[in-house]
Amino acid sequence: MLMITGLLFILLVAVMGAALSAVFQNVARRRLDVVPFCALISLFQVSGALLGMRWDALRNADHHQLLALAGIMTVCGLCNGLGVMANIEAMKRGHAAISNALAQAALLIPFTFSILIWKEHASVLNLAGVAGVILMGFLLGPGGAPRAKEPGGVTVWLLLILLAFVGYGFAQLTYQVPSRWANNAGFLGLRPLFLMLSQATFFTIFAFVGRRPVTRAMVPAAIAGAAVGLSYLYAAALAADAMTAVNLAGIVYPLAIGGVIILFALYSRIVLHESYTARSWIGLAAGVAGIVLICIR
């Protein structure tokens, strides 16, 4: 029963992740300033997290564990903020779905740590899946994405993809860590709150120091992104908790991100009318197949 519950939450994570990617693509297409937009969306998410907060969790939690949670969610928020900012900037310069797919390959980071640090089992099929994701990166790299029109061309685009990969990967990793602690049930409402407080602080200071103001055009996208983003975070926490109980936490992000890649690629082709070469489709297929193999336990 826990596995079925976990899989349903993983499906919800995939849907919310694709919807959030669509919001980010809209921001990229409209050339909105990423820093104040991310500050605004983070502040909206903090407000939403406070509304859904279980205040008894603060009163009853072990103080040492609470401090550890705040610390690791601060790191998570900074990493996620880096990933979001780099991903949006990459979408401005290249193919939106390909940029997103390469950034989402960051799932390799929590998967690798689940094997090396937490000693979860990895089969030959899992390792073949890793190879599939790496092949996706090779096929969707400079030869697989349209040439960028922005200054710096493909070099800057690839650097942004790398930053998004690292940021997202370590955000996914640190977000899962509290699921492995004893007596973690009360942390469901605290994880998104602490993460968003960290991210909001980072982006607000960045926007203030750089004198980069919020504009009215950012507000609707920020509200939509905040609602979708909070749903994503809560579903991810519930999925991680459920799958950890059956010793399958390592498949949470691989399975969810595979769904994000597929759903956003379909959105990109059907709604945005982005073009795909044969190499692009093969790369996406290799990545999704690799993710499926990673999840076979």
C-alpha positions as CSV (number, residue, x, y, z in Angstrom):
1,M,0.0,0.0,0.0
2,L,2.8,2.4,0.8
3,M,4.4,1.7,-2.6
4,I,1.2,2.5,-4.4
5,T,0.8,5.7,-2.4
6,G,4.3,6.6,-3.2
7,L,3.9,6.0,-6.9
8,L,0.8,8.2,-7.0
9,F,2.6,11.0,-5.3
10,I,5.5,10.5,-7.8
11,L,3.0,10.9,-10.7
12,L,1.7,14.2,-9.1
13,V,5.3,15.4,-8.8
14,A,5.8,14.8,-12.5
15,V,2.7,16.7,-13.5
16,M,3.6,19.6,-11.2
17,G,7.2,19.6,-12.4
18,A,6.1,19.8,-16.0
19,A,3.7,22.6,-15.1
20,L,6.4,24.5,-13.3
21,S,8.7,24.1,-16.3
22,A,6.0,25.6,-18.4
23,V,5.8,28.7,-16.1
24,F,9.6,29.1,-16.3
25,Q,9.5,28.8,-20.1
26,N,6.8,31.6,-20.1
27,V,9.2,33.8,-18.1
28,A,12.0,33.0,-20.4
29,R,9.9,33.8,-23.5
30,R,8.8,37.1,-22.1
31,R,12.4,38.0,-21.2
32,L,11.5,38.8,-17.6
33,D,14.3,39.5,-15.2
34,V,14.9,36.2,-13.4
35,V,16.2,37.4,-10.1
36,P,13.3,39.6,-9.0
37,F,10.8,37.1,-10.4
38,C,12.4,34.3,-8.3
39,A,12.3,36.6,-5.3
40,L,8.6,37.2,-5.8
41,I,7.7,33.6,-6.4
42,S,9.7,32.5,-3.4
43,L,7.9,35.0,-1.2
44,F,4.5,33.8,-2.4
45,Q,5.6,30.3,-1.7
46,V,6.6,31.2,1.9
47,S,3.2,32.7,2.4
48,G,1.5,29.5,1.1
49,A,3.8,27.3,3.2
50,L,2.8,29.4,6.3
51,L,-0.9,28.8,5.6
52,G,-0.3,25.0,5.5
53,M,2.1,25.0,8.4
54,R,1.6,22.6,11.3
55,W,2.7,24.8,14.2
56,D,2.7,21.9,16.6
57,A,5.6,20.4,14.6
58,L,7.7,23.4,15.8
59,R,6.6,22.9,19.4
60,N,7.1,19.2,19.6
61,A,10.2,18.7,17.4
62,D,13.6,17.9,18.9
63,H,15.5,21.2,18.9
64,H,18.7,19.6,17.6
65,Q,16.9,17.9,14.7
66,L,15.0,21.1,14.0
67,L,18.2,23.0,13.6
68,A,19.6,20.3,11.4
69,L,16.5,20.5,9.3
70,A,16.8,24.3,9.0
71,G,20.4,24.0,8.0
72,I,20.0,21.4,5.3
73,M,16.9,23.1,3.9
74,T,18.9,26.3,3.7
75,V,21.4,24.5,1.5
76,C,18.6,23.0,-0.5
77,G,17.0,26.4,-1.1
78,L,20.3,27.9,-2.3
79,C,20.9,25.0,-4.6
80,N,17.4,25.0,-6.0
81,G,17.5,28.8,-6.5
82,L,20.7,28.4,-8.5
83,G,19.1,25.6,-10.6
84,V,15.9,27.6,-11.3
85,M,17.9,30.8,-12.3
86,A,20.2,28.9,-14.6
87,N,17.5,26.8,-16.1
88,I,15.4,29.9,-17.1
89,E,18.4,31.6,-18.5
90,A,19.2,28.5,-20.5
91,M,15.6,28.4,-21.9
92,K,16.1,32.0,-23.1
93,R,19.1,31.0,-25.1
94,G,18.2,27.6,-26.5
95,H,15.4,25.0,-27.1
96,A,13.2,25.1,-24.0
97,A,12.4,21.4,-23.8
98,I,16.0,20.3,-24.5
99,S,17.4,22.8,-22.0
100,N,14.9,21.5,-19.4
101,A,15.7,17.8,-20.2
102,L,19.4,18.3,-19.8
103,A,18.9,20.2,-16.5
104,Q,16.6,17.6,-15.2
105,A,19.2,14.9,-15.8
106,A,20.4,16.1,-12.4
107,L,18.5,13.1,-11.0
108,L,21.8,11.3,-11.4
109,I,23.1,13.1,-8.3
110,P,20.6,11.8,-5.7
111,F,20.6,8.4,-7.4
112,T,24.3,8.1,-7.1
113,F,24.3,9.2,-3.5
114,S,21.6,6.7,-2.6
115,I,23.9,4.0,-3.8
116,L,27.3,5.2,-2.5
117,I,26.2,6.8,0.8
118,W,22.9,5.1,1.7
119,K,23.9,1.6,0.3
120,E,20.8,1.1,-1.8
121,H,21.1,-1.7,-4.3
122,A,22.0,-1.0,-7.9
123,S,21.7,-3.6,-10.6
124,V,23.3,-3.9,-14.1
125,L,20.0,-2.5,-15.5
126,N,20.3,0.5,-13.2
127,L,23.8,1.2,-14.5
128,A,22.6,0.8,-18.0
129,G,20.0,3.4,-17.2
130,V,22.7,5.8,-16.1
131,A,24.4,5.3,-19.4
132,G,21.1,6.1,-21.2
133,V,20.8,9.4,-19.3
134,I,24.5,10.2,-20.2
135,L,23.7,9.4,-23.8
136,M,20.8,11.8,-23.7
137,G,23.2,14.5,-22.6
138,F,25.6,13.7,-25.5
139,L,22.8,13.7,-28.1
140,L,21.1,16.8,-26.8
141,G,24.3,18.8,-26.3
142,P,25.6,21.4,-28.7
143,G,24.7,19.3,-31.7
144,G,21.2,18.5,-30.5
145,A,20.0,22.0,-29.5
146,P,19.4,25.0,-31.9
147,R,22.2,27.5,-32.1
148,A,21.7,30.2,-29.5
149,K,21.2,33.8,-30.6
150,E,22.4,35.3,-27.3
151,P,26.0,36.5,-26.7
152,G,28.2,33.6,-25.8
153,G,26.3,31.2,-28.0
154,V,26.3,27.5,-27.1
155,T,29.2,27.9,-24.7
156,V,27.2,30.1,-22.3
157,W,24.1,27.9,-22.9
158,L,26.1,24.7,-21.9
159,L,27.5,26.5,-18.8
160,L,24.0,27.5,-17.7
161,I,22.9,23.8,-18.2
162,L,25.8,22.7,-16.0
163,L,24.8,25.1,-13.3
164,A,21.2,24.1,-13.4
165,F,22.3,20.4,-13.3
166,V,24.4,20.9,-10.2
167,G,21.8,23.1,-8.5
168,Y,18.8,20.9,-9.1
169,G,20.8,17.7,-8.3
170,F,22.0,18.8,-4.9
171,A,18.6,20.4,-4.1
172,Q,16.9,17.0,-4.8
173,L,19.5,15.2,-2.7
174,T,19.3,17.5,0.3
175,Y,15.4,17.5,0.1
176,Q,15.4,13.8,0.5
177,V,17.8,13.6,3.5
178,P,15.2,14.3,6.3
179,S,13.1,11.4,5.0
180,R,15.9,9.2,6.4
181,W,15.7,10.6,9.9
182,A,13.9,8.9,12.7
183,N,10.7,10.7,13.9
184,N,10.5,12.8,10.7
185,A,6.7,12.8,10.4
186,G,6.3,16.3,11.7
187,F,8.7,17.8,9.1
188,L,6.3,17.6,6.1
189,G,5.1,21.2,6.5
190,L,8.5,22.5,7.7
191,R,10.6,21.3,4.7
192,P,8.9,23.5,2.1
193,L,8.8,26.5,4.5
194,F,12.5,26.4,5.4
195,L,13.5,25.8,1.8
196,M,11.5,28.7,0.5
197,L,12.6,31.0,3.3
198,S,16.2,30.3,2.2
199,Q,15.5,30.9,-1.4
200,A,13.4,34.0,-0.8
201,T,16.2,35.5,1.3
202,F,18.8,34.8,-1.3
203,F,16.9,36.2,-4.2
204,T,15.5,39.2,-2.3
205,I,19.0,40.3,-1.2
206,F,20.3,39.7,-4.8
207,A,17.5,41.8,-6.3
208,F,17.9,44.6,-3.7
209,V,21.7,44.8,-4.0
210,G,21.5,44.7,-7.8
211,R,18.6,47.3,-7.9
212,R,16.5,44.9,-10.0
213,P,12.8,45.7,-9.3
214,V,9.7,43.6,-9.5
215,T,7.4,44.5,-12.3
216,R,3.6,44.0,-12.6
217,A,4.2,41.6,-15.5
218,M,5.8,39.2,-13.1
219,V,2.9,38.8,-10.7
220,P,0.6,36.4,-12.5
221,A,3.4,34.0,-13.4
222,A,4.8,34.2,-9.9
223,I,1.4,33.4,-8.3
224,A,0.9,30.4,-10.7
225,G,4.5,29.2,-10.2
226,A,4.2,29.5,-6.4
227,A,1.0,27.4,-6.3
228,V,2.5,24.7,-8.6
229,G,5.8,24.8,-6.9
230,L,4.4,24.3,-3.4
231,S,2.3,21.4,-4.7
232,Y,5.5,19.9,-6.2
233,L,7.4,20.2,-2.9
234,Y,4.7,18.7,-0.7
235,A,4.1,15.8,-3.2
236,A,7.9,15.2,-3.4
237,A,8.2,15.1,0.4
238,L,5.2,12.6,0.7
239,A,6.7,10.5,-2.1
240,A,10.1,10.4,-0.5
241,D,8.6,9.5,2.9
242,A,6.4,6.7,1.4
243,M,9.2,5.2,-0.7
244,T,11.8,5.4,2.0
245,A,9.6,3.2,4.1
246,V,9.9,0.4,1.5
247,N,13.6,1.1,0.9
248,L,13.0,2.6,-2.6
249,A,13.7,6.3,-2.0
250,G,16.3,6.3,-4.8
251,I,13.6,6.0,-7.5
252,V,11.5,9.0,-6.4
253,Y,13.3,11.7,-8.4
254,P,14.3,9.5,-11.4
255,L,10.7,8.4,-12.0
256,A,9.3,11.8,-11.4
257,I,11.8,13.6,-13.5
258,G,11.3,11.1,-16.3
259,G,7.7,12.1,-16.3
260,V,8.6,15.8,-16.3
261,I,10.8,15.4,-19.3
262,I,8.1,13.5,-21.3
263,L,5.3,15.8,-20.3
264,F,7.2,19.1,-21.0
265,A,8.5,17.8,-24.3
266,L,4.9,17.1,-25.4
267,Y,3.9,20.6,-24.2
268,S,6.8,22.1,-26.1
269,R,5.9,20.3,-29.3
270,I,2.1,20.7,-29.2
271,V,1.7,24.1,-27.5
272,L,5.0,25.9,-28.2
273,H,5.5,24.3,-31.7
274,E,9.2,23.9,-31.0
275,S,11.0,21.9,-33.7
276,Y,12.8,18.6,-33.0
277,T,15.4,16.8,-35.1
278,A,15.7,13.0,-35.3
279,R,18.8,13.3,-33.0
280,S,16.7,15.3,-30.4
281,W,14.0,12.6,-30.3
282,I,16.5,9.8,-30.0
283,G,18.2,11.7,-27.2
284,L,15.0,12.2,-25.3
285,A,14.0,8.5,-25.9
286,A,17.4,7.4,-24.6
287,G,17.0,9.6,-21.5
288,V,13.5,8.4,-20.7
289,A,14.5,4.8,-21.3
290,G,17.5,5.3,-19.0
291,I,15.3,6.7,-16.3
292,V,13.0,3.7,-16.5
293,L,16.0,1.4,-16.2
294,I,17.3,3.3,-13.2
295,C,13.9,2.7,-11.5
296,I,13.8,-1.1,-12.0
297,R,14.6,-2.7,-8.6
